[in-house]
Amino acid sequence: MHTRVAIVGAGAVGASCAYALALNGSCNEIILYDIVPDIAIGKAMDIAQSTHYSPKAVNIRAVTEPSEIKDCDIVVITAGVPRKKDMSRADLLKINAGIVKEVALNIKKYSPNAIIISVSNPLDVMNYVVHRVTGWDRSRVIGMSGALDGARMAYEIYKKIGFGATQITAMVIGEHGKYMIPYPKMSHVDGININSLLGPDEIEEIVENTKNGGVNIVKHLKTSAYYAPGRAIAIMVEAILNNEDKVIASSVVLEGEYGYSGVSIGVPIMLGYNGVKTIFEMPLEKDIEIQFDLAVKSVKENIAILEKENFFN
């Protein structure tokens, strides 16, 4: 079966995702699109040359028009602008929402059967935007959140325990941002809960470092992370294309789960053909339940800003 994946936004994150997919030979064709055509063209050439050493042939090409993003199985949206000093949260929200809305409408027109993975920030709100403007079933609109945040938590756990790197399962739910919720009770090393391996202070340090994972990278790089996000997106793409039934926390639109509706938020789901197969409702401890409610309110506040501007009309 021929599989085609498009990545809208050929910046560092989009290119890292394309590179990860190309190295693994995860799909037959990867399309890069960027508002600056030369960036997409140059990176497509570079990545294509790297595939000489891939396990199987992958056709990587750049396109210069949205109409060329057609008949894709999956489209990844990384397009957007970073927040600048003189920019309020509402300003950034409206700018990126406008960009994502245009991209989503083009995907709906030219790749009507695609599954969309949202990566643009603020991620949960942008995933909700994609869902609203396409009108697609929520199973086909998924935000990359826990795949990255869980990897960051697993990294912090490994730094503390020093073993079982590939056996760590870390659960992070809630908002992909300030109200992220690393969940120690649901985090294990080959079935052994981390609470049995580490003390309360060490657990708290893991939680805080996970929440600040992106910020800590910016301090050193002076820019956002891209390798880990790129690989996290690729993992999600592969889970869908290979029908892996992979359980991974992602941002999805809730319809009554956990007592909420009309919001996209990070929860554990099963990924396979056609996108989200199952949304798991796990029991939440009281403190996690309170944090989850704060995360939902944060996302809904941003959605309300867009509603007030008649963005969805």
Stockholm file with secondary structure:
# STOCKHOLM 1.0

chainA/1-313         MHTRVAIVGAGAVGASCAYALALNGSCNEIILYDIVPDIAIGKAMDIAQSTHYSPKAVNIRAVTEPSEIKDCDIVVITAGVPRKKDMSRADLLKINAGIVKEVALNIKKYSPNAIIISVSNPLDVMNYVVHRVTGWDRSRVIGMSGALDGARMAYEIYKKIGFGATQITAMVIGEHGKYMIPYPKMSHVDGININSLLGPDEIEEIVENTKNGGVNIVKHLKTSAYYAPGRAIAIMVEAILNNEDKVIASSVVLEGEYGYSGVSIGVPIMLGYNGVKTIFEMPLEKDIEIQFDLAVKSVKENIAILEKENFFN
#=GR chainA/1-313 SS CCCEEEEECCSHHHHHHHHHHHHHTCSSEEEEECSSHHHHHHHHHHHHHHGGGSSSCCEEEEESSGGGSCSCSEEEECCCCCCCTTCCHHHHHHHHHHHHHHHHHHHHHHCTTCEEEECSSSHHHHHHHHHHHHCCCGGGEEECCHHHHHHHHHHHHHHHHCSCGGGEECCEEECSSTTEEECGGGCEETTEEGGGTSCHHHHHHHHHHHHTHHHHHHHHHSSCCCHHHHHHHHHHHHHHHTTCCEEEEEEEEEESGGGCEEEEEEEEEEEETTEEEEECCCCCCHHHHHHHHHHHHHHHHHHHHHHHTTTTC
#=GC SS_cons         CCCEEEEECCSHHHHHHHHHHHHHTCSSEEEEECSSHHHHHHHHHHHHHHGGGSSSCCEEEEESSGGGSCSCSEEEECCCCCCCTTCCHHHHHHHHHHHHHHHHHHHHHHCTTCEEEECSSSHHHHHHHHHHHHCCCGGGEEECCHHHHHHHHHHHHHHHHCSCGGGEECCEEECSSTTEEECGGGCEETTEEGGGTSCHHHHHHHHHHHHTHHHHHHHHHSSCCCHHHHHHHHHHHHHHHTTCCEEEEEEEEEESGGGCEEEEEEEEEEEETTEEEEECCCCCCHHHHHHHHHHHHHHHHHHHHHHHTTTTC
//
